[in-house]
């Protein structure tokens, strides 16, 4: 297979140190540049509906997204559900539910204390009694009209939705699940990876040409998943800091090391995509204006990786100063202009809360 493997225990898998070139299977799964940028509906169409709800995912697909993106956390009974964080005080109505007042607690997640309500303290049946709410109502007040209308979906429900929409829309709607806090969930005896593998296997999706990409900000679980999954993998990176599994083990490497040319060659030995924070592709100056692009996209392509930066949003609050329409954070700016700047760098896809805007922007690339 062109790899030398040094095994270390991780989540019931083998964590491997990889030396050598990518496998033939990885080359079959992907690599090289994408002719037309793909649109990943980030948490669905979360610019228009409360995030990580079936309504948000469905809207993203109907707006033209190629993939819908469920972040995965575990329930107490080991079911994978879609939430951006395992703390759900800001994305559900749990704080207003007196029957769950006693579940509020403080935990240490990835080295930082966090107070709230956590999915791993609820069974799936209990979570299903909760309803989703808008995470950033101060910026997306219109989304609040949908508060308390939608359940917390399971990964299986997201897969079922993608299959139904693929039939209805006559094009395949992919899924891009992200494993959230894998080291933490492993530490409490609820590893995410076995349930993810079982679910993909059960649905016939653990195949090289399945429209599935699995993401993580950590490295070890992706390396391990590369041993068991035949789908594409995305190494996510931040503009600062380091993967938490590196931090927990005392590994001094940072995300900056990962996106160096040598680091990218290492990533290509277990993953197919790089998912950088968008300022790693085009940084901003101290006043918020875009600077010249970095070499990251070209370096990643040379390593055989596709590039899908995050997160593109229409509100001024998130846009570079070049494209803001006013000083009002919630107003829309020239998001089309931002997309065009990033598409010009050769990125292979984008994570966006506004899939319709991304679809409109990429028309100029065809």
C-alpha positions as a LaTeX table, in Angstrom:
\begin{tabular}{lrrr}
\hline
Residue & $x$ (\AA) & $y$ (\AA) & $z$ (\AA) \\
\hline
Unk1 & 0.00 & 0.00 & 0.00 \\
Unk2 & 3.01 & 2.32 & $-0.12$ \\
Unk3 & 2.85 & 3.09 & 3.62 \\
Unk4 & 4.87 & 2.12 & 6.67 \\
Unk5 & 2.55 & 1.89 & 9.63 \\
Unk6 & 3.43 & 2.42 & 13.29 \\
Unk7 & 0.36 & 1.59 & 15.37 \\
Unk8 & $-0.81$ & 3.31 & 18.53 \\
Unk9 & $-4.21$ & 2.74 & 20.18 \\
Unk10 & $-6.94$ & 5.26 & 19.33 \\
Unk11 & $-10.70$ & 4.75 & 19.63 \\
Unk12 & $-10.35$ & 1.06 & 18.91 \\
Unk13 & $-8.51$ & 1.92 & 15.68 \\
Unk14 & $-4.81$ & 2.12 & 14.90 \\
Unk15 & $-3.25$ & 5.59 & 14.89 \\
Unk16 & $-0.60$ & 5.42 & 12.26 \\
Unk17 & 2.50 & 7.39 & 11.44 \\
Unk18 & 2.58 & 7.49 & 7.68 \\
Unk19 & 5.63 & 7.49 & 5.47 \\
Unk20 & 5.48 & 7.25 & 1.68 \\
Unk21 & 3.09 & 8.21 & $-1.07$ \\
Unk22 & $-0.71$ & 8.18 & $-1.14$ \\
Unk23 & $-2.37$ & 4.84 & $-1.76$ \\
Unk24 & $-3.96$ & 3.90 & $-5.05$ \\
Unk25 & $-7.33$ & 3.95 & $-3.28$ \\
Unk26 & $-6.78$ & 7.54 & $-2.15$ \\
Unk27 & $-5.78$ & 8.53 & $-5.66$ \\
Unk28 & $-9.00$ & 6.92 & $-6.90$ \\
Unk29 & $-11.01$ & 8.91 & $-4.36$ \\
Unk30 & $-9.72$ & 12.31 & $-5.38$ \\
Unk31 & $-6.72$ & 14.57 & $-5.69$ \\
Unk32 & $-5.80$ & 17.43 & $-7.97$ \\
Unk33 & $-7.89$ & 20.46 & $-8.74$ \\
Unk34 & $-11.68$ & 20.59 & $-9.06$ \\
Unk35 & $-12.81$ & 22.05 & $-12.41$ \\
Unk36 & $-15.84$ & 23.84 & $-10.95$ \\
Unk37 & $-15.90$ & 24.84 & $-7.27$ \\
Unk38 & $-18.26$ & 22.73 & $-5.19$ \\
Unk39 & $-20.71$ & 24.33 & $-2.78$ \\
Unk40 & $-20.96$ & 22.87 & 0.72 \\
Unk41 & $-24.04$ & 23.98 & 2.62 \\
Unk42 & $-22.42$ & 24.85 & 5.96 \\
Unk43 & $-24.71$ & 23.44 & 8.64 \\
Unk44 & $-27.24$ & 23.47 & 5.81 \\
Unk45 & $-28.47$ & 26.86 & 4.63 \\
Unk46 & $-27.83$ & 28.31 & 8.05 \\
Unk47 & $-28.04$ & 31.86 & 6.76 \\
Unk48 & $-31.79$ & 31.29 & 6.36 \\
Unk49 & $-32.86$ & 28.60 & 8.85 \\
Unk50 & $-31.64$ & 27.53 & 12.29 \\
Unk51 & $-28.48$ & 25.51 & 11.72 \\
Unk52 & $-28.28$ & 21.72 & 11.69 \\
Unk53 & $-31.97$ & 21.14 & 11.10 \\
Unk54 & $-33.50$ & 19.08 & 8.33 \\
Unk55 & $-35.16$ & 22.27 & 7.10 \\
Unk56 & $-31.75$ & 23.96 & 6.82 \\
Unk57 & $-30.22$ & 21.00 & 4.97 \\
Unk58 & $-33.15$ & 20.70 & 2.59 \\
Unk59 & $-33.08$ & 24.40 & 1.75 \\
Unk60 & $-29.33$ & 24.18 & 1.04 \\
Unk61 & $-29.86$ & 21.36 & $-1.44$ \\
Unk62 & $-32.75$ & 23.14 & $-3.14$ \\
Unk63 & $-30.56$ & 26.25 & $-3.43$ \\
Unk64 & $-28.00$ & 24.24 & $-5.37$ \\
Unk65 & $-25.54$ & 22.99 & $-2.74$ \\
Unk66 & $-23.56$ & 19.94 & $-3.82$ \\
Unk67 & $-23.07$ & 18.79 & $-0.22$ \\
Unk68 & $-24.84$ & 19.33 & 3.08 \\
Unk69 & $-22.70$ & 19.41 & 6.21 \\
Unk70 & $-23.80$ & 17.81 & 9.50 \\
Unk71 & $-21.47$ & 18.29 & 12.47 \\
Unk72 & $-21.62$ & 15.14 & 14.60 \\
Unk73 & $-21.77$ & 14.68 & 18.36 \\
Unk74 & $-23.02$ & 11.78 & 20.47 \\
Unk75 & $-26.02$ & 11.25 & 22.71 \\
Unk76 & $-25.85$ & 9.37 & 26.01 \\
Unk77 & $-27.05$ & 6.24 & 24.23 \\
Unk78 & $-24.42$ & 6.52 & 21.51 \\
Unk79 & $-26.48$ & 7.95 & 18.62 \\
Unk80 & $-24.83$ & 10.49 & 16.33 \\
Unk81 & $-26.81$ & 13.72 & 16.06 \\
Unk82 & $-26.20$ & 16.95 & 14.18 \\
Unk83 & $-25.11$ & 19.88 & 16.38 \\
Unk84 & $-22.21$ & 22.26 & 15.92 \\
Unk85 & $-21.20$ & 21.65 & 19.54 \\
Unk86 & $-22.11$ & 19.11 & 22.15 \\
Unk87 & $-23.15$ & 22.10 & 24.30 \\
Unk88 & $-26.69$ & 22.87 & 23.14 \\
Unk89 & $-27.75$ & 25.82 & 25.29 \\
Unk90 & $-27.32$ & 28.22 & 22.37 \\
Unk91 & $-28.93$ & 26.15 & 19.62 \\
Unk92 & $-31.97$ & 24.58 & 21.31 \\
Unk93 & $-34.66$ & 25.59 & 23.78 \\
Unk94 & $-33.16$ & 23.41 & 26.54 \\
Unk95 & $-32.53$ & 26.41 & 28.84 \\
Unk96 & $-36.27$ & 27.07 & 28.92 \\
Unk97 & $-37.15$ & 23.46 & 29.76 \\
Unk98 & $-37.55$ & 23.11 & 33.55 \\
Unk99 & $-37.39$ & 19.32 & 33.39 \\
Unk100 & $-33.77$ & 19.60 & 32.25 \\
Unk101 & $-32.64$ & 22.40 & 34.56 \\
Unk102 & $-30.65$ & 19.91 & 36.62 \\
Unk103 & $-28.61$ & 18.84 & 33.59 \\
Unk104 & $-26.80$ & 22.18 & 33.42 \\
Unk105 & $-23.17$ & 21.62 & 34.30 \\
Unk106 & $-19.60$ & 22.72 & 33.61 \\
Unk107 & $-17.23$ & 20.49 & 31.68 \\
Unk108 & $-13.76$ & 20.81 & 30.22 \\
Unk109 & $-13.96$ & 20.50 & 26.44 \\
Unk110 & $-10.67$ & 20.49 & 24.53 \\
Unk111 & $-8.90$ & 22.02 & 27.52 \\
Unk112 & $-11.38$ & 24.85 & 28.18 \\
Unk113 & $-14.22$ & 25.00 & 30.76 \\
Unk114 & $-17.69$ & 25.28 & 29.30 \\
Unk115 & $-21.00$ & 25.60 & 31.13 \\
Unk116 & $-24.30$ & 24.48 & 29.67 \\
Unk117 & $-26.22$ & 21.41 & 28.58 \\
Unk118 & $-24.41$ & 18.64 & 26.72 \\
Unk119 & $-25.72$ & 16.09 & 24.24 \\
Unk120 & $-23.89$ & 13.23 & 25.93 \\
Unk121 & $-26.06$ & 13.76 & 29.02 \\
Unk122 & $-29.29$ & 13.22 & 27.05 \\
Unk123 & $-30.73$ & 10.15 & 25.42 \\
Unk124 & $-31.89$ & 10.49 & 21.84 \\
Unk125 & $-35.50$ & 10.33 & 23.03 \\
Unk126 & $-34.87$ & 13.26 & 25.38 \\
Unk127 & $-33.09$ & 15.29 & 22.70 \\
Unk128 & $-36.01$ & 14.73 & 20.37 \\
Unk129 & $-38.25$ & 16.65 & 22.79 \\
Unk130 & $-36.09$ & 19.76 & 22.30 \\
Unk131 & $-36.44$ & 22.22 & 19.44 \\
Unk132 & $-33.76$ & 24.10 & 17.55 \\
Unk133 & $-33.25$ & 27.84 & 17.88 \\
Unk134 & $-31.21$ & 30.40 & 15.93 \\
Unk135 & $-27.62$ & 30.56 & 17.22 \\
Unk136 & $-26.89$ & 34.21 & 16.28 \\
Unk137 & $-30.24$ & 36.03 & 16.46 \\
Unk138 & $-28.56$ & 39.43 & 16.71 \\
Unk139 & $-27.34$ & 38.95 & 13.12 \\
Unk140 & $-30.10$ & 36.72 & 11.76 \\
Unk141 & $-33.27$ & 38.03 & 13.32 \\
Unk142 & $-35.37$ & 36.72 & 10.44 \\
Unk143 & $-34.29$ & 33.18 & 11.25 \\
Unk144 & $-35.86$ & 33.45 & 14.68 \\
Unk145 & $-39.34$ & 33.05 & 13.20 \\
Unk146 & $-38.38$ & 29.39 & 12.77 \\
Unk147 & $-37.32$ & 28.93 & 16.39 \\
Unk148 & $-38.79$ & 25.86 & 18.11 \\
Unk149 & $-40.17$ & 24.38 & 14.89 \\
Unk150 & $-37.51$ & 21.76 & 14.16 \\
Unk151 & $-36.02$ & 18.77 & 15.96 \\
Unk152 & $-32.37$ & 17.84 & 16.45 \\
Unk153 & $-31.74$ & 15.39 & 13.58 \\
Unk154 & $-29.73$ & 12.18 & 13.67 \\
Unk155 & $-27.06$ & 11.36 & 11.11 \\
Unk156 & $-29.36$ & 8.67 & 9.74 \\
Unk157 & $-32.11$ & 11.24 & 9.20 \\
Unk158 & $-29.67$ & 13.48 & 7.34 \\
Unk159 & $-28.67$ & 10.58 & 5.09 \\
Unk160 & $-32.30$ & 9.71 & 4.46 \\
Unk161 & $-32.98$ & 13.33 & 3.54 \\
Unk162 & $-30.03$ & 13.46 & 1.15 \\
Unk163 & $-31.27$ & 10.32 & $-0.62$ \\
Unk164 & $-34.80$ & 11.68 & $-0.92$ \\
Unk165 & $-33.60$ & 15.03 & $-2.25$ \\
Unk166 & $-31.27$ & 13.31 & $-4.70$ \\
Unk167 & $-34.29$ & 11.56 & $-6.18$ \\
Unk168 & $-36.46$ & 14.67 & $-6.21$ \\
Unk169 & $-33.81$ & 17.02 & $-7.61$ \\
Unk170 & $-32.36$ & 14.49 & $-10.07$ \\
Unk171 & $-28.81$ & 15.11 & $-8.88$ \\
Unk172 & $-26.82$ & 13.54 & $-6.09$ \\
Unk173 & $-26.76$ & 15.50 & $-2.84$ \\
Unk174 & $-23.62$ & 14.60 & $-0.93$ \\
Unk175 & $-23.01$ & 14.70 & 2.81 \\
Unk176 & $-19.94$ & 16.11 & 4.56 \\
Unk177 & $-20.07$ & 14.99 & 8.21 \\
Unk178 & $-17.60$ & 16.54 & 10.63 \\
Unk179 & $-16.54$ & 14.72 & 13.78 \\
Unk180 & $-16.64$ & 17.27 & 16.62 \\
Unk181 & $-14.28$ & 16.99 & 19.59 \\
Unk182 & $-13.24$ & 13.40 & 18.85 \\
Unk183 & $-10.58$ & 13.26 & 21.59 \\
Unk184 & $-13.12$ & 14.44 & 24.16 \\
Unk185 & $-15.75$ & 11.91 & 23.11 \\
Unk186 & $-13.14$ & 9.16 & 23.16 \\
Unk187 & $-12.16$ & 10.21 & 26.69 \\
Unk188 & $-15.71$ & 9.74 & 28.01 \\
Unk189 & $-16.15$ & 6.35 & 26.34 \\
Unk190 & $-18.37$ & 7.57 & 23.51 \\
Unk191 & $-16.09$ & 7.57 & 20.44 \\
Unk192 & $-17.71$ & 9.02 & 17.35 \\
Unk193 & $-15.85$ & 7.01 & 14.74 \\
Unk194 & $-17.31$ & 3.48 & 15.20 \\
Unk195 & $-20.88$ & 4.80 & 14.96 \\
Unk196 & $-19.98$ & 6.85 & 11.90 \\
Unk197 & $-18.42$ & 3.86 & 10.15 \\
Unk198 & $-21.40$ & 1.64 & 11.01 \\
Unk199 & $-23.86$ & 4.21 & 9.69 \\
Unk200 & $-22.03$ & 4.70 & 6.42 \\
Unk201 & $-21.65$ & 0.92 & 5.99 \\
Unk202 & $-25.34$ & 0.34 & 6.74 \\
Unk203 & $-26.33$ & 2.86 & 4.07 \\
Unk204 & $-23.94$ & 1.58 & 1.42 \\
Unk205 & $-21.97$ & 4.83 & 1.56 \\
Unk206 & $-18.54$ & 3.52 & 2.55 \\
Unk207 & $-17.44$ & 3.35 & $-1.08$ \\
Unk208 & $-14.70$ & 5.22 & $-2.99$ \\
Unk209 & $-17.16$ & 6.95 & $-5.28$ \\
Unk210 & $-19.82$ & 7.72 & $-2.68$ \\
Unk211 & $-20.56$ & 11.43 & $-2.45$ \\
Unk212 & $-19.34$ & 11.58 & 1.14 \\
Unk213 & $-16.48$ & 13.52 & 2.69 \\
Unk214 & $-15.61$ & 13.18 & 6.39 \\
Unk215 & $-13.95$ & 16.09 & 8.18 \\
Unk216 & $-12.05$ & 16.75 & 11.38 \\
Unk217 & $-9.94$ & 19.49 & 12.95 \\
Unk218 & $-7.98$ & 16.74 & 14.66 \\
Unk219 & $-5.44$ & 14.57 & 12.88 \\
Unk220 & $-5.36$ & 11.25 & 14.72 \\
Unk221 & $-8.95$ & 10.29 & 14.08 \\
Unk222 & $-8.64$ & 11.07 & 10.36 \\
Unk223 & $-5.49$ & 8.95 & 10.16 \\
Unk224 & $-7.40$ & 6.16 & 11.88 \\
Unk225 & $-10.50$ & 6.62 & 9.74 \\
Unk226 & $-8.33$ & 6.31 & 6.64 \\
Unk227 & $-7.86$ & 2.68 & 7.64 \\
Unk228 & $-11.60$ & 1.97 & 7.75 \\
Unk229 & $-13.30$ & 4.40 & 5.38 \\
Unk230 & $-13.12$ & 4.43 & 1.60 \\
Unk231 & $-14.69$ & 7.88 & 1.25 \\
Unk232 & $-12.84$ & 11.17 & 0.95 \\
Unk233 & $-11.41$ & 12.82 & 4.06 \\
Unk234 & $-10.94$ & 16.53 & 4.83 \\
Unk235 & $-8.26$ & 17.85 & 7.16 \\
Unk236 & $-9.63$ & 21.06 & 8.63 \\
Unk237 & $-7.22$ & 23.72 & 9.88 \\
Unk238 & $-7.46$ & 26.93 & 11.84 \\
Unk239 & $-5.72$ & 30.23 & 11.26 \\
Unk240 & $-4.18$ & 29.90 & 14.74 \\
Unk241 & $-3.61$ & 27.16 & 17.27 \\
Unk242 & $-3.16$ & 23.44 & 16.85 \\
Unk243 & $-5.22$ & 20.23 & 16.60 \\
Unk244 & $-6.42$ & 19.33 & 20.08 \\
Unk245 & $-5.13$ & 15.78 & 19.83 \\
Unk246 & $-1.64$ & 17.25 & 19.24 \\
Unk247 & $-2.06$ & 19.54 & 22.25 \\
Unk248 & $-3.28$ & 16.68 & 24.46 \\
Unk249 & $-0.27$ & 14.54 & 23.56 \\
Unk250 & 2.28 & 17.32 & 23.82 \\
Unk251 & 2.96 & 17.34 & 20.10 \\
Unk252 & 4.38 & 20.81 & 19.32 \\
Unk253 & 3.06 & 20.98 & 15.75 \\
Unk254 & 0.50 & 23.64 & 14.93 \\
Unk255 & $-1.96$ & 24.28 & 12.11 \\
Unk256 & 0.71 & 26.52 & 10.57 \\
Unk257 & 2.98 & 23.47 & 10.40 \\
Unk258 & 0.20 & 21.42 & 8.81 \\
Unk259 & $-0.31$ & 23.93 & 5.97 \\
Unk260 & 3.40 & 24.22 & 5.19 \\
Unk261 & 4.47 & 22.43 & 1.98 \\
Unk262 & 5.97 & 19.56 & 4.00 \\
Unk263 & 2.91 & 19.39 & 6.23 \\
Unk264 & 0.59 & 19.25 & 3.23 \\
Unk265 & 2.52 & 16.33 & 1.83 \\
Unk266 & 1.93 & 14.54 & 5.12 \\
Unk267 & $-1.80$ & 15.37 & 5.01 \\
Unk268 & $-2.05$ & 13.92 & 1.50 \\
Unk269 & $-0.98$ & 10.53 & 2.87 \\
Unk270 & $-4.26$ & 10.14 & 4.76 \\
Unk271 & $-6.68$ & 12.79 & 3.43 \\
Unk272 & $-7.97$ & 14.08 & 0.10 \\
Unk273 & $-8.96$ & 17.65 & 0.94 \\
Unk274 & $-7.65$ & 20.53 & 3.01 \\
Unk275 & $-10.28$ & 22.71 & 4.71 \\
Unk276 & $-8.51$ & 25.91 & 5.82 \\
Unk277 & $-9.97$ & 28.94 & 7.53 \\
Unk278 & $-10.40$ & 31.35 & 4.62 \\
Unk279 & $-7.84$ & 33.85 & 5.93 \\
Unk280 & $-5.23$ & 31.15 & 5.34 \\
Unk281 & $-6.03$ & 31.48 & 1.63 \\
Unk282 & $-6.38$ & 35.28 & 1.48 \\
Unk283 & $-5.33$ & 37.03 & 4.69 \\
Unk284 & $-6.64$ & 40.39 & 5.87 \\
Unk285 & $-4.62$ & 43.42 & 6.89 \\
Unk286 & $-5.12$ & 45.03 & 10.33 \\
Unk287 & $-7.99$ & 47.15 & 9.00 \\
Unk288 & $-9.86$ & 44.15 & 7.61 \\
Unk289 & $-9.06$ & 44.52 & 3.91 \\
Unk290 & $-7.95$ & 41.54 & 1.85 \\
Unk291 & $-4.26$ & 41.19 & 1.09 \\
Unk292 & $-2.63$ & 39.16 & $-1.68$ \\
Unk293 & $-3.41$ & 35.42 & $-1.66$ \\
Unk294 & $-0.96$ & 33.07 & 0.00 \\
Unk295 & 0.57 & 30.11 & $-1.81$ \\
Unk296 & $-1.64$ & 27.67 & 0.11 \\
Unk297 & $-3.97$ & 26.64 & $-2.73$ \\
Unk298 & $-1.09$ & 26.00 & $-5.11$ \\
Unk299 & 0.92 & 24.19 & $-2.44$ \\
Unk300 & $-2.06$ & 21.96 & $-1.60$ \\
Unk301 & $-2.69$ & 21.15 & $-5.25$ \\
Unk302 & 0.97 & 20.22 & $-5.68$ \\
Unk303 & 0.54 & 17.79 & $-2.79$ \\
Unk304 & $-2.53$ & 16.27 & $-4.46$ \\
Unk305 & $-5.08$ & 17.87 & $-2.14$ \\
Unk306 & $-8.23$ & 19.78 & $-3.04$ \\
Unk307 & $-8.99$ & 22.93 & $-1.05$ \\
Unk308 & $-12.33$ & 23.94 & 0.50 \\
Unk309 & $-12.06$ & 27.02 & 2.77 \\
Unk310 & $-14.60$ & 28.07 & 5.42 \\
Unk311 & $-16.84$ & 29.95 & 6.19 \\
Unk312 & $-18.47$ & 32.30 & 3.68 \\
Unk313 & $-21.39$ & 34.37 & 4.96 \\
Unk314 & $-23.30$ & 37.30 & 3.48 \\
Unk315 & $-23.46$ & 39.60 & 6.50 \\
Unk316 & $-21.09$ & 42.56 & 6.85 \\
Unk317 & $-20.03$ & 41.17 & 10.21 \\
Unk318 & $-18.19$ & 38.35 & 8.45 \\
Unk319 & $-17.07$ & 40.03 & 5.23 \\
Unk320 & $-13.70$ & 41.63 & 4.52 \\
Unk321 & $-13.76$ & 45.42 & 4.68 \\
Unk322 & $-13.48$ & 45.50 & 0.87 \\
Unk323 & $-16.98$ & 44.09 & 0.52 \\
Unk324 & $-18.94$ & 45.53 & 3.45 \\
Unk325 & $-21.93$ & 47.66 & 2.50 \\
Unk326 & $-22.21$ & 49.59 & 5.76 \\
Unk327 & $-21.21$ & 49.61 & 9.40 \\
Unk328 & $-24.33$ & 47.62 & 10.32 \\
Unk329 & $-23.15$ & 44.05 & 11.08 \\
Unk330 & $-26.39$ & 42.27 & 10.12 \\
Unk331 & $-26.79$ & 43.91 & 6.71 \\
Unk332 & $-25.67$ & 42.07 & 3.62 \\
Unk333 & $-22.53$ & 43.23 & 1.86 \\
Unk334 & $-21.02$ & 42.30 & $-1.50$ \\
Unk335 & $-20.67$ & 38.59 & $-0.77$ \\
Unk336 & $-20.58$ & 37.84 & $-4.50$ \\
Unk337 & $-17.41$ & 39.90 & $-4.75$ \\
Unk338 & $-15.77$ & 37.94 & $-1.95$ \\
Unk339 & $-16.65$ & 34.62 & $-3.59$ \\
Unk340 & $-15.19$ & 35.84 & $-6.88$ \\
Unk341 & $-11.89$ & 36.77 & $-5.20$ \\
Unk342 & $-11.59$ & 33.34 & $-3.62$ \\
Unk343 & $-12.68$ & 31.44 & $-6.72$ \\
Unk344 & $-9.89$ & 33.24 & $-8.58$ \\
Unk345 & $-7.33$ & 31.56 & $-6.29$ \\
Unk346 & $-8.35$ & 28.15 & $-7.63$ \\
Unk347 & $-10.15$ & 26.79 & $-4.56$ \\
Unk348 & $-12.07$ & 23.60 & $-5.23$ \\
Unk349 & $-15.06$ & 24.35 & $-3.06$ \\
Unk350 & $-16.44$ & 26.61 & $-0.33$ \\
Unk351 & $-18.26$ & 26.11 & 2.94 \\
Unk352 & $-21.03$ & 28.69 & 3.07 \\
Unk353 & $-24.09$ & 29.57 & 5.12 \\
Unk354 & $-25.62$ & 31.04 & 1.93 \\
Unk355 & $-25.48$ & 28.35 & $-0.76$ \\
Unk356 & $-27.58$ & 30.32 & $-3.23$ \\
Unk357 & $-25.06$ & 33.17 & $-3.20$ \\
Unk358 & $-22.18$ & 30.77 & $-3.82$ \\
Unk359 & $-24.07$ & 29.10 & $-6.67$ \\
Unk360 & $-24.72$ & 32.47 & $-8.26$ \\
Unk361 & $-21.07$ & 33.51 & $-7.89$ \\
Unk362 & $-19.69$ & 30.35 & $-9.48$ \\
Unk363 & $-21.81$ & 30.81 & $-12.61$ \\
Unk364 & $-19.09$ & 33.16 & $-13.81$ \\
Unk365 & $-16.58$ & 30.32 & $-13.53$ \\
Unk366 & $-18.40$ & 28.09 & $-16.00$ \\
\hline
\end{tabular}
